[in-house]
Amino acid sequence: MNTHLREDGKLLYREGRYLAALETFSAAEIEPSEDLELAYLMSLCYARMGKIDEAQKLLRQVSSEEKDLVRLYQSRMLLSWLLVETDSIEEAEKQLKEVLEAGFESPQAWSILAYCQWRQDKIELALRSYKEALKLDEENPNAVNGLGYILADSGKDANRAIELCRKAVESDPKNVAYRDSLGWALFCAGKTSEAVSHLTEAYSSCPEDSTIRRHLETVKTHANSERS
């Protein structure tokens, strides 16, 4: 592929002009199947544009043929996340296990694996995976939040859950998922008033999120029953 075209495409991608970047990459007189870097770059554009099937097709090719270890890790991680986004949880779990077994350990890989395990009600495995993520980076906010949420939701340790979820919120106060987790942990610990406050704030920022809405409705119903 023409080096200038490739670099131009990368620049357009970094600028957020994903369709223009894709058109630039596509202008090369070469098929993605013959150039794994090109396939990976095009998959990034498709993913950003919401064309998940096209992105997954290219990422599967890169994941099965790539020899460059960094790009192999990147492609498999992106493929795993897209599988999660499309609710292909079991396949995402399989991909992530293979990533970790190949020696590509990272807090991100362990955290996404934990999420997949939690989605399948594999609570103990999910807890273990989040703890593995924190061994690699004890400040990783996704792992901190994920571990806290499961400890609360499973009824294992609500007070520890609050501590972890507060830490996640402090690291990123605008993250509605973290604030939702904190609100739910507070509710699980019997701190209903404070729970309502955090969940209301999360819901006001993201009213389309069904999980936040469900949590807020549950907590408000409980609060009303306590007053009656």
C-alpha positions as CSV (number, residue, x, y, z in Angstrom):
1,M,0.0,0.0,0.0
2,N,1.2,3.5,-0.8
3,T,2.9,4.8,2.4
4,H,1.4,8.3,1.9
5,L,-2.1,6.9,1.7
6,R,-1.6,4.9,4.8
7,E,-0.3,7.8,6.8
8,D,-3.1,10.1,5.4
9,G,-5.6,7.5,6.5
10,K,-4.1,7.3,10.0
11,L,-4.2,11.1,10.3
12,L,-7.9,11.2,9.3
13,Y,-8.7,8.5,11.8
14,R,-6.9,10.4,14.6
15,E,-9.0,13.5,13.7
16,G,-12.2,11.4,14.0
17,R,-13.0,11.5,10.3
18,Y,-13.6,7.7,10.1
19,L,-15.4,7.5,6.8
20,A,-12.7,9.6,5.1
21,A,-10.0,7.5,6.7
22,L,-11.8,4.3,5.5
23,E,-12.1,5.7,2.0
24,T,-8.4,6.6,2.0
25,F,-7.4,3.1,3.1
26,S,-9.8,1.6,0.5
27,A,-8.1,3.6,-2.2
28,A,-5.1,1.4,-2.0
29,E,-4.7,-1.2,-4.8
30,I,-4.5,-4.0,-2.3
31,E,-7.1,-6.2,-0.5
32,P,-7.2,-6.2,3.3
33,S,-6.7,-10.0,3.2
34,E,-3.2,-9.4,1.7
35,D,-2.2,-6.7,4.3
36,L,-2.9,-7.4,7.9
37,E,-2.0,-3.9,9.1
38,L,-4.4,-2.5,6.5
39,A,-7.1,-4.9,7.7
40,Y,-6.6,-3.8,11.3
41,L,-6.7,-0.1,10.4
42,M,-9.9,-0.6,8.4
43,S,-11.4,-2.5,11.3
44,L,-10.8,0.4,13.6
45,C,-12.8,2.7,11.2
46,Y,-15.6,0.2,10.9
47,A,-15.8,-0.1,14.7
48,R,-16.0,3.6,15.2
49,M,-18.7,3.9,12.5
50,G,-20.8,1.3,14.3
51,K,-20.4,-1.3,11.5
52,I,-19.7,-4.1,13.8
53,D,-20.0,-7.0,11.4
54,E,-17.5,-5.6,9.0
55,A,-15.1,-4.8,11.9
56,Q,-15.4,-8.3,13.4
57,K,-14.7,-9.9,10.0
58,L,-11.4,-8.1,9.6
59,L,-10.4,-8.6,13.2
60,R,-11.0,-12.3,13.0
61,Q,-8.7,-12.4,10.0
62,V,-6.0,-10.4,11.8
63,S,-6.3,-12.5,15.0
64,S,-5.8,-15.7,13.1
65,E,-2.9,-14.7,10.9
66,E,-1.0,-11.8,12.6
67,K,2.6,-12.4,13.7
68,D,3.2,-8.9,15.2
69,L,2.5,-9.5,18.9
70,V,1.4,-5.9,19.6
71,R,-1.1,-5.8,16.8
72,L,-2.3,-9.3,17.6
73,Y,-3.0,-8.3,21.2
74,Q,-4.8,-5.1,20.0
75,S,-6.9,-6.9,17.5
76,R,-8.0,-9.6,19.8
77,M,-8.9,-7.1,22.6
78,L,-10.9,-5.0,20.2
79,L,-12.6,-8.2,18.8
80,S,-13.4,-9.3,22.4
81,W,-15.0,-5.9,23.2
82,L,-17.1,-5.9,20.1
83,L,-18.3,-9.3,20.9
84,V,-19.3,-8.0,24.4
85,E,-21.1,-5.1,22.7
86,T,-23.1,-7.5,20.6
87,D,-23.9,-9.8,23.6
88,S,-21.7,-12.6,22.2
89,I,-20.5,-13.1,25.8
90,E,-19.4,-16.7,25.6
91,E,-17.3,-16.1,22.5
92,A,-15.8,-13.0,24.0
93,E,-14.9,-15.0,27.1
94,K,-13.2,-17.6,24.9
95,Q,-11.2,-14.9,23.0
96,L,-10.0,-13.3,26.3
97,K,-9.0,-16.6,27.8
98,E,-6.8,-17.2,24.7
99,V,-5.3,-13.8,25.0
100,L,-4.4,-14.4,28.6
101,E,-3.1,-17.9,28.0
102,A,-0.9,-16.5,25.3
103,G,0.8,-14.3,27.9
104,F,-0.9,-11.0,27.0
105,E,-1.8,-10.2,30.6
106,S,-3.3,-6.7,31.2
107,P,-5.8,-5.1,33.6
108,Q,-8.1,-4.5,30.6
109,A,-8.1,-8.2,29.5
110,W,-8.8,-9.5,33.1
111,S,-11.5,-6.8,33.6
112,I,-13.4,-7.6,30.4
113,L,-13.1,-11.3,31.2
114,A,-14.5,-10.7,34.6
115,Y,-17.4,-8.8,33.1
116,C,-18.1,-11.7,30.8
117,Q,-18.0,-14.1,33.7
118,W,-20.3,-12.0,35.7
119,R,-22.8,-11.8,32.8
120,Q,-22.9,-15.6,32.9
121,D,-23.4,-15.7,36.7
122,K,-19.9,-17.1,37.3
123,I,-19.5,-14.8,40.3
124,E,-16.5,-16.5,41.9
125,L,-14.6,-16.5,38.7
126,A,-15.5,-12.9,38.0
127,L,-14.3,-11.9,41.5
128,R,-11.0,-13.8,40.9
129,S,-10.5,-12.1,37.5
130,Y,-11.0,-8.6,38.8
131,K,-8.5,-9.3,41.6
132,E,-6.0,-10.5,38.9
133,A,-6.6,-7.2,37.1
134,L,-5.8,-5.3,40.4
135,K,-2.7,-7.3,40.9
136,L,-1.4,-5.7,37.7
137,D,-2.8,-2.2,38.4
138,E,-4.3,-1.6,41.8
139,E,-5.6,1.8,40.6
140,N,-7.3,0.5,37.5
141,P,-10.8,2.2,37.8
142,N,-12.7,-0.4,35.7
143,A,-11.4,-3.2,37.9
144,V,-11.9,-1.3,41.1
145,N,-15.5,-0.5,40.1
146,G,-16.3,-3.9,38.8
147,L,-15.0,-5.7,41.9
148,G,-17.0,-3.3,44.1
149,Y,-20.2,-3.7,42.2
150,I,-20.1,-7.5,42.3
151,L,-19.2,-7.5,46.0
152,A,-22.3,-5.4,46.6
153,D,-24.7,-7.1,44.2
154,S,-23.8,-10.6,45.4
155,G,-24.2,-9.6,49.0
156,K,-20.6,-10.6,49.9
157,D,-19.2,-7.4,51.3
158,A,-21.2,-4.2,50.9
159,N,-18.9,-2.1,53.0
160,R,-15.8,-3.0,51.0
161,A,-17.9,-2.5,47.9
162,I,-18.7,1.1,48.9
163,E,-15.0,1.8,49.6
164,L,-14.1,0.5,46.1
165,C,-16.9,2.2,44.3
166,R,-16.1,5.5,46.0
167,K,-12.5,5.2,44.8
168,A,-13.7,4.6,41.2
169,V,-16.0,7.7,41.3
170,E,-13.2,9.8,42.8
171,S,-11.0,8.8,39.8
172,D,-13.6,9.8,37.3
173,P,-16.5,11.8,38.9
174,K,-18.4,12.1,35.5
175,N,-18.5,8.4,34.8
176,V,-22.1,7.4,35.3
177,A,-21.4,3.7,35.5
178,Y,-19.1,4.2,38.4
179,R,-21.7,6.5,40.2
180,D,-24.4,3.9,39.5
181,S,-22.2,1.2,41.1
182,L,-21.6,3.4,44.2
183,G,-25.4,4.1,44.5
184,W,-26.2,0.4,44.3
185,A,-23.4,-0.5,46.8
186,L,-24.8,2.1,49.2
187,F,-28.3,0.7,48.9
188,C,-27.0,-2.9,49.5
189,A,-25.4,-1.6,52.7
190,G,-28.7,-0.1,53.8
191,K,-27.7,3.6,53.1
192,T,-30.8,4.3,51.1
193,S,-30.8,8.1,51.2
194,E,-27.3,8.5,50.0
195,A,-27.9,5.8,47.4
196,V,-30.9,7.8,46.0
197,S,-28.7,10.8,45.6
198,H,-26.0,9.1,43.6
199,L,-28.4,7.1,41.5
200,T,-30.4,10.2,40.7
201,E,-27.3,12.0,39.6
202,A,-26.3,9.0,37.4
203,Y,-29.8,8.8,35.9
204,S,-30.0,12.5,35.1
205,S,-26.8,12.2,33.1
206,C,-27.8,9.0,31.3
207,P,-31.6,8.5,31.4
208,E,-31.6,5.9,28.6
209,D,-29.5,3.5,30.6
210,S,-31.9,0.7,31.7
211,T,-29.7,-0.6,34.5
212,I,-29.4,2.8,36.2
213,R,-33.2,3.3,35.8
214,R,-33.9,-0.1,37.3
215,H,-31.6,0.6,40.2
216,L,-33.1,4.0,40.9
217,E,-36.6,2.6,40.8
218,T,-35.8,-0.2,43.1
219,V,-34.1,2.1,45.6
220,K,-37.0,4.7,45.5
221,T,-39.6,2.0,46.0
222,H,-37.7,0.7,49.0
223,A,-37.4,4.3,50.4
224,N,-41.1,4.9,50.0
225,S,-42.0,1.6,51.7
226,E,-39.8,2.7,54.6
227,R,-41.6,5.9,55.0
228,S,-45.1,4.4,54.8
